[in-house]
Amino acid sequence: MVHGHTRAFVTAGSGPAVLLLHGIGNSAQTWAGVVDRLAEHHLVIAPDLLGHGDSDKPRGDYSIAGYANGMRDLLSVLDVERATVVGHSLGGGIAQQFAYQFPERCERLALVSSGGLGPELSIGLRLATVPGAEVVLDVLTDLPTPWRACLGVLRRAGATVGWRRAEDLAEAGEALLELRDAEARAAFLRTLRSVADLRGQAVTALDRLYLAATLPLLVVWGTGDRIIPVEHARTVARAVPGARVELFDGAGHWPHLAEPDRFAAVLLDFLATTAPAAHDRDTWRSVLAQPTGV
């Protein structure tokens, strides 16, 4: 319970903390394939963001800054002072905001198919921001079709024929299933409309991306991502030359689901071969004062 709202989360292991932030419409379950591997050497914390999964879904603040504040408070409740922050999609935008607002609490930053790095966004999510989308979501989530069984068939068929986009379609379908509850639908739309509109992503970290050079940075992306294009990973590589960029060939928007073993290995190597950032107020002030732009 944080600020009177239930915050569901999973913890595993012990050691230096790793905070895993899922994307919009998902939950901590998206990390299930990598938690055990990470927990062999780290304390893993995987929350259901407010408005998602088993966390409460109030009529409240679903902004990126609000989510970052919530993660700071959750870490404080868990008596965790600093963490490596890993964010997927929306969670990537939250991770960037967390590193910006609370640099003294962020040891490393890992962005997975992250939001906040350019306006491009899938047409489906853009259309969901327009007035009237509530009605469409109500209809879609009320259909009697046995969706979960169909999604299982889609995943198995995709794996059999090597059609890797099937995993993305199935995961998007799972996210839709999570919206059968009216409060979940309302929270989803509030969250989406806080970061995007019909023209695409409306919240950007590009003007502050140079600050990421002050801490170890890992970027993971699937080359077949149809939701947020892989070109955004290349944008980071150009803006932050010291960033590690790992492209998963053919994977879609959820590379950690497409190749969980490889993803865990990449993240563990990043954690093992980089030193946590040492926050210094004077250095931070100096970096902020530098003229820069992307």
Secondary structure as GFF3:
##gff-version 3
##sequence-region A 1 294
A	DSSP	beta_strand	9	12	.	.	.	ID=ss1
A	DSSP	beta_strand	17	21	.	.	.	ID=ss2
A	DSSP	three_ten_helix	28	31	.	.	.	ID=ss3
A	DSSP	alpha_helix	32	39	.	.	.	ID=ss4
A	DSSP	beta_strand	43	47	.	.	.	ID=ss5
A	DSSP	alpha_helix	64	77	.	.	.	ID=ss6
A	DSSP	beta_strand	83	88	.	.	.	ID=ss7
A	DSSP	alpha_helix	90	101	.	.	.	ID=ss8
A	DSSP	three_ten_helix	103	105	.	.	.	ID=ss9
A	DSSP	beta_strand	106	112	.	.	.	ID=ss10
A	DSSP	alpha_helix	123	127	.	.	.	ID=ss11
A	DSSP	alpha_helix	133	141	.	.	.	ID=ss12
A	DSSP	alpha_helix	147	161	.	.	.	ID=ss13
A	DSSP	alpha_helix	165	177	.	.	.	ID=ss14
A	DSSP	three_ten_helix	178	180	.	.	.	ID=ss15
A	DSSP	alpha_helix	182	195	.	.	.	ID=ss16
A	DSSP	beta_strand	196	197	.	.	.	ID=ss17
A	DSSP	beta_strand	200	201	.	.	.	ID=ss18
A	DSSP	three_ten_helix	206	214	.	.	.	ID=ss19
A	DSSP	beta_strand	217	222	.	.	.	ID=ss20
A	DSSP	alpha_helix	231	239	.	.	.	ID=ss21
A	DSSP	beta_strand	244	248	.	.	.	ID=ss22
A	DSSP	alpha_helix	255	258	.	.	.	ID=ss23
A	DSSP	alpha_helix	260	273	.	.	.	ID=ss24
A	DSSP	alpha_helix	281	289	.	.	.	ID=ss25
###
